[in-house]
Amino acid sequence: MMASLRAGDPDALQWLVEQYWQELVVYVRRLLDDKDAAEDVVQEAFVRLWEQRARWWTSTVPRAVLYRIARNLALNEIKAEGFRERQLRLQHRWLGAPLQTPIQVLECEELHQAVLQAVHGLPTRRREVFVLARFHGLTYREIAETLDIAPQTVANQMTAALATLHGALSRFMDMPVASPA
Protein backbone atom coordinates (compact mmCIF):
# COMPACT_ATOMS: atom_id res chain seq x y z
CA MET A 1 0.00 0.00 0.00
CA MET A 2 2.78 2.42 0.90
CA ALA A 3 4.52 1.70 -2.41
CA SER A 4 1.35 2.72 -4.28
CA LEU A 5 1.02 5.80 -2.10
CA ARG A 6 4.66 6.75 -2.68
CA ALA A 7 4.05 6.39 -6.42
CA GLY A 8 1.27 8.99 -6.15
CA ASP A 9 -1.67 6.64 -6.64
CA PRO A 10 -4.80 8.52 -5.45
CA ASP A 11 -6.67 5.20 -5.19
CA ALA A 12 -4.22 4.13 -2.48
CA LEU A 13 -5.02 7.27 -0.50
CA GLN A 14 -8.75 6.74 -1.02
CA TRP A 15 -8.44 3.16 0.24
CA LEU A 16 -6.58 4.34 3.35
CA VAL A 17 -9.25 6.98 4.03
CA GLU A 18 -12.02 4.41 3.71
CA GLN A 19 -10.12 1.93 5.86
CA TYR A 20 -8.94 4.15 8.72
CA TRP A 21 -11.04 7.34 8.79
CA GLN A 22 -13.55 6.24 11.41
CA GLU A 23 -11.09 4.66 13.86
CA LEU A 24 -8.79 7.67 13.64
CA VAL A 25 -11.70 10.03 14.34
CA VAL A 26 -12.60 7.92 17.40
CA TYR A 27 -8.98 8.00 18.60
CA VAL A 28 -8.55 11.75 18.12
CA ARG A 29 -11.99 12.45 19.58
CA ARG A 30 -10.87 10.74 22.79
CA LEU A 31 -7.90 13.05 22.90
CA LEU A 32 -9.77 16.24 22.05
CA ASP A 33 -13.33 15.53 23.26
CA ASP A 34 -14.65 17.32 20.19
CA LYS A 35 -15.96 15.46 17.13
CA ASP A 36 -15.60 18.37 14.71
CA ALA A 37 -12.05 19.09 15.83
CA ALA A 38 -11.24 15.37 15.62
CA GLU A 39 -12.49 15.20 12.03
CA ASP A 40 -10.43 18.27 11.14
CA VAL A 41 -7.32 16.71 12.67
CA VAL A 42 -7.86 13.41 10.86
CA GLN A 43 -8.42 15.19 7.57
CA GLU A 44 -5.17 17.06 8.10
CA ALA A 45 -3.42 13.76 8.93
CA PHE A 46 -4.43 12.32 5.56
CA VAL A 47 -3.35 15.52 3.80
CA ARG A 48 0.05 15.31 5.48
CA LEU A 49 0.38 11.61 4.67
CA TRP A 50 -0.24 12.45 1.01
CA GLU A 51 2.01 15.51 0.94
CA GLN A 52 4.87 13.63 2.62
CA ARG A 53 4.33 10.30 0.84
CA ALA A 54 7.84 10.29 -0.62
CA ARG A 55 9.43 10.11 2.82
CA TRP A 56 7.68 6.91 3.97
CA TRP A 57 9.38 3.56 3.52
CA THR A 58 7.39 1.03 1.52
CA SER A 59 7.64 -1.37 4.49
CA THR A 60 6.03 1.18 6.81
CA VAL A 61 2.62 0.20 8.21
CA PRO A 62 0.18 2.89 6.98
CA ARG A 63 -2.07 2.58 10.03
CA ALA A 64 0.81 3.31 12.39
CA VAL A 65 1.94 6.29 10.32
CA LEU A 66 -1.59 7.71 10.31
CA TYR A 67 -1.91 7.27 14.07
CA ARG A 68 1.45 8.98 14.58
CA ILE A 69 0.51 11.95 12.39
CA ALA A 70 -2.97 12.23 13.95
CA ARG A 71 -1.54 11.97 17.45
CA ASN A 72 0.99 14.72 16.83
CA LEU A 73 -1.65 16.98 15.32
CA ALA A 74 -4.02 16.30 18.22
CA LEU A 75 -1.30 17.08 20.75
CA ASN A 76 -0.69 20.39 19.00
CA GLU A 77 -4.43 21.06 19.14
CA ILE A 78 -4.52 20.26 22.87
CA LYS A 79 -1.75 22.73 23.55
CA ALA A 80 -3.47 25.41 21.51
CA GLU A 81 -6.95 25.11 23.03
CA GLY A 82 -6.33 24.41 26.67
CA PHE A 83 -6.40 20.84 27.85
CA ARG A 84 -7.77 21.63 31.29
CA GLU A 85 -11.08 23.05 30.05
CA ARG A 86 -11.77 19.98 27.92
CA GLN A 87 -10.93 17.62 30.77
CA LEU A 88 -13.35 19.36 33.13
CA ARG A 89 -16.09 19.23 30.49
CA LEU A 90 -15.40 15.53 29.90
CA GLN A 91 -15.47 14.67 33.60
CA HIS A 92 -18.74 16.52 34.03
CA ARG A 93 -20.25 14.62 31.10
CA TRP A 94 -19.12 11.23 32.46
CA LEU A 95 -20.28 11.90 35.98
CA GLY A 96 -23.62 13.27 34.83
CA ALA A 97 -24.88 9.90 33.50
CA PRO A 98 -28.05 8.77 35.32
CA LEU A 99 -27.81 5.55 37.37
CA GLN A 100 -30.39 3.41 39.13
CA THR A 101 -29.72 4.02 42.83
CA PRO A 102 -27.69 6.39 45.01
CA ILE A 103 -25.42 3.48 46.01
CA GLN A 104 -24.75 2.68 42.36
CA VAL A 105 -23.99 6.34 41.73
CA LEU A 106 -21.46 6.35 44.55
CA GLU A 107 -19.84 3.07 43.46
CA CYS A 108 -19.59 4.12 39.83
CA GLU A 109 -18.28 7.58 40.64
CA GLU A 110 -15.67 6.15 42.96
CA LEU A 111 -14.58 3.52 40.44
CA HIS A 112 -14.63 6.00 37.57
CA GLN A 113 -12.48 8.48 39.47
CA ALA A 114 -10.08 5.73 40.50
CA VAL A 115 -9.71 4.52 36.90
CA LEU A 116 -9.24 8.07 35.59
CA GLN A 117 -6.71 8.83 38.26
CA ALA A 118 -4.85 5.55 37.68
CA VAL A 119 -4.69 5.94 33.90
CA HIS A 120 -3.81 9.64 34.06
CA GLY A 121 -1.23 8.84 36.74
CA LEU A 122 0.70 6.62 34.37
CA PRO A 123 3.83 8.16 32.88
CA THR A 124 3.08 9.69 29.48
CA ARG A 125 4.66 6.97 27.32
CA ARG A 126 3.08 4.19 29.37
CA ARG A 127 -0.34 5.86 29.19
CA GLU A 128 -0.07 6.28 25.41
CA VAL A 129 0.87 2.62 24.94
CA PHE A 130 -2.02 1.51 27.14
CA VAL A 131 -4.62 3.71 25.40
CA LEU A 132 -3.50 2.77 21.89
CA ALA A 133 -3.55 -0.94 22.72
CA ARG A 134 -6.67 -1.19 24.89
CA PHE A 135 -8.93 1.47 23.41
CA HIS A 136 -7.82 1.47 19.78
CA GLY A 137 -6.72 -2.11 19.25
CA LEU A 138 -3.32 -1.32 17.77
CA THR A 139 -0.78 -4.12 17.76
CA TYR A 140 2.51 -3.68 19.55
CA ARG A 141 4.21 -3.24 16.17
CA GLU A 142 1.74 -0.52 15.16
CA ILE A 143 2.17 1.20 18.51
CA ALA A 144 5.95 1.01 18.13
CA GLU A 145 5.76 2.69 14.73
CA THR A 146 3.21 5.26 15.96
CA LEU A 147 5.36 6.29 18.92
CA ASP A 148 8.68 5.67 17.13
CA ILE A 149 9.90 3.19 19.74
CA ALA A 150 10.93 -0.48 19.69
CA PRO A 151 8.24 -3.19 19.94
CA GLN A 152 9.98 -4.56 23.04
CA THR A 153 9.67 -1.12 24.64
CA VAL A 154 5.95 -1.24 23.90
CA ALA A 155 5.70 -4.66 25.58
CA ASN A 156 7.67 -3.43 28.59
CA GLN A 157 5.55 -0.27 28.90
CA MET A 158 2.31 -2.30 28.66
CA THR A 159 3.45 -4.76 31.30
CA ALA A 160 4.38 -1.90 33.61
CA ALA A 161 1.10 -0.07 32.90
CA LEU A 162 -0.99 -3.14 33.68
CA ALA A 163 0.92 -3.79 36.89
CA THR A 164 0.48 -0.18 37.99
CA LEU A 165 -3.23 -0.16 37.14
CA HIS A 166 -3.78 -3.50 38.87
CA GLY A 167 -2.17 -2.14 42.02
CA ALA A 168 -4.05 1.14 41.89
CA LEU A 169 -7.41 -0.55 41.28
CA SER A 170 -7.01 -3.72 43.35
CA ARG A 171 -9.52 -2.55 45.97
CA PHE A 172 -12.22 -2.63 43.24
CA MET A 173 -11.37 -6.06 41.88
CA ASP A 174 -13.96 -7.94 43.96
CA MET A 175 -16.53 -5.12 43.94
CA PRO A 176 -19.57 -5.80 41.70
CA VAL A 177 -20.00 -2.96 39.24
CA ALA A 178 -23.55 -1.73 38.72
CA SER A 179 -24.63 -1.12 35.17
CA PRO A 180 -26.38 2.13 34.20
CA ALA A 181 -30.15 2.14 33.74
Legacy VTK file of the C-alpha trace (Angstrom):
# vtk DataFile Version 3.0
C-alpha trace
ASCII
DATASET POLYDATA
POINTS 181 float
0.000 0.000 0.000
2.779 2.420 0.900
4.521 1.695 -2.409
1.352 2.724 -4.284
1.016 5.795 -2.099
4.661 6.745 -2.684
4.050 6.395 -6.417
1.274 8.994 -6.155
-1.672 6.642 -6.635
-4.797 8.519 -5.447
-6.669 5.200 -5.191
-4.219 4.130 -2.478
-5.017 7.266 -0.499
-8.747 6.736 -1.024
-8.436 3.159 0.238
-6.582 4.345 3.353
-9.247 6.983 4.026
-12.021 4.409 3.712
-10.121 1.926 5.860
-8.942 4.146 8.724
-11.039 7.336 8.789
-13.547 6.241 11.414
-11.091 4.657 13.862
-8.788 7.674 13.645
-11.698 10.026 14.344
-12.603 7.924 17.399
-8.980 8.000 18.603
-8.553 11.745 18.122
-11.989 12.449 19.581
-10.869 10.736 22.794
-7.895 13.049 22.898
-9.775 16.244 22.045
-13.326 15.530 23.258
-14.648 17.321 20.191
-15.960 15.463 17.130
-15.600 18.372 14.711
-12.049 19.093 15.826
-11.243 15.367 15.616
-12.485 15.198 12.029
-10.428 18.275 11.143
-7.319 16.712 12.669
-7.859 13.405 10.865
-8.418 15.190 7.569
-5.168 17.062 8.098
-3.423 13.765 8.925
-4.428 12.324 5.558
-3.349 15.518 3.801
0.052 15.312 5.476
0.379 11.614 4.665
-0.242 12.450 1.009
2.012 15.507 0.942
4.871 13.628 2.618
4.331 10.300 0.838
7.838 10.286 -0.625
9.427 10.112 2.822
7.682 6.912 3.971
9.377 3.558 3.519
7.394 1.028 1.519
7.640 -1.368 4.489
6.025 1.176 6.808
2.624 0.205 8.212
0.184 2.886 6.979
-2.068 2.579 10.034
0.807 3.310 12.386
1.941 6.291 10.316
-1.586 7.711 10.305
-1.910 7.269 14.068
1.448 8.984 14.581
0.506 11.952 12.389
-2.971 12.232 13.950
-1.538 11.966 17.448
0.989 14.720 16.832
-1.648 16.984 15.315
-4.019 16.301 18.216
-1.299 17.076 20.753
-0.695 20.386 18.999
-4.430 21.059 19.142
-4.519 20.256 22.872
-1.748 22.729 23.553
-3.473 25.409 21.507
-6.949 25.108 23.025
-6.333 24.411 26.670
-6.403 20.844 27.847
-7.769 21.628 31.289
-11.077 23.055 30.050
-11.774 19.979 27.918
-10.933 17.618 30.772
-13.348 19.364 33.126
-16.087 19.229 30.488
-15.397 15.535 29.897
-15.466 14.668 33.600
-18.744 16.520 34.029
-20.248 14.617 31.096
-19.118 11.234 32.459
-20.279 11.903 35.980
-23.620 13.273 34.826
-24.882 9.904 33.499
-28.051 8.768 35.318
-27.811 5.550 37.365
-30.387 3.410 39.129
-29.723 4.024 42.831
-27.688 6.389 45.009
-25.418 3.482 46.014
-24.749 2.685 42.358
-23.986 6.339 41.731
-21.461 6.346 44.547
-19.842 3.074 43.465
-19.589 4.117 39.833
-18.280 7.578 40.635
-15.666 6.148 42.960
-14.580 3.517 40.435
-14.633 6.001 37.574
-12.483 8.480 39.475
-10.076 5.731 40.500
-9.710 4.522 36.898
-9.245 8.070 35.587
-6.705 8.825 38.263
-4.851 5.552 37.680
-4.690 5.943 33.897
-3.807 9.641 34.062
-1.228 8.845 36.738
0.703 6.620 34.374
3.830 8.157 32.883
3.078 9.687 29.477
4.664 6.975 27.325
3.083 4.195 29.374
-0.336 5.858 29.186
-0.068 6.281 25.408
0.874 2.624 24.936
-2.019 1.508 27.144
-4.617 3.715 25.398
-3.502 2.770 21.888
-3.552 -0.942 22.721
-6.667 -1.188 24.889
-8.934 1.474 23.407
-7.824 1.473 19.783
-6.718 -2.107 19.247
-3.322 -1.324 17.765
-0.777 -4.125 17.758
2.512 -3.681 19.551
4.215 -3.240 16.171
1.744 -0.522 15.163
2.174 1.204 18.510
5.946 1.009 18.133
5.755 2.692 14.734
3.213 5.258 15.960
5.359 6.291 18.919
8.679 5.672 17.127
9.904 3.186 19.743
10.934 -0.483 19.693
8.240 -3.193 19.942
9.982 -4.559 23.040
9.669 -1.124 24.642
5.948 -1.244 23.900
5.705 -4.658 25.583
7.674 -3.428 28.591
5.554 -0.272 28.904
2.308 -2.296 28.656
3.447 -4.759 31.300
4.376 -1.901 33.612
1.097 -0.073 32.899
-0.994 -3.137 33.682
0.917 -3.792 36.894
0.479 -0.182 37.991
-3.234 -0.162 37.140
-3.783 -3.500 38.872
-2.167 -2.137 42.019
-4.053 1.145 41.890
-7.414 -0.546 41.281
-7.015 -3.721 43.346
-9.518 -2.548 45.967
-12.216 -2.632 43.240
-11.374 -6.058 41.878
-13.962 -7.938 43.957
-16.526 -5.117 43.941
-19.567 -5.804 41.703
-20.001 -2.960 39.236
-23.545 -1.732 38.723
-24.633 -1.115 35.171
-26.379 2.132 34.200
-30.146 2.145 33.739
LINES 1 182
181 0 1 2 3 4 5 6 7 8 9 10 11 12 13 14 15 16 17 18 19 20 21 22 23 24 25 26 27 28 29 30 31 32 33 34 35 36 37 38 39 40 41 42 43 44 45 46 47 48 49 50 51 52 53 54 55 56 57 58 59 60 61 62 63 64 65 66 67 68 69 70 71 72 73 74 75 76 77 78 79 80 81 82 83 84 85 86 87 88 89 90 91 92 93 94 95 96 97 98 99 100 101 102 103 104 105 106 107 108 109 110 111 112 113 114 115 116 117 118 119 120 121 122 123 124 125 126 127 128 129 130 131 132 133 134 135 136 137 138 139 140 141 142 143 144 145 146 147 148 149 150 151 152 153 154 155 156 157 158 159 160 161 162 163 164 165 166 167 168 169 170 171 172 173 174 175 176 177 178 179 180
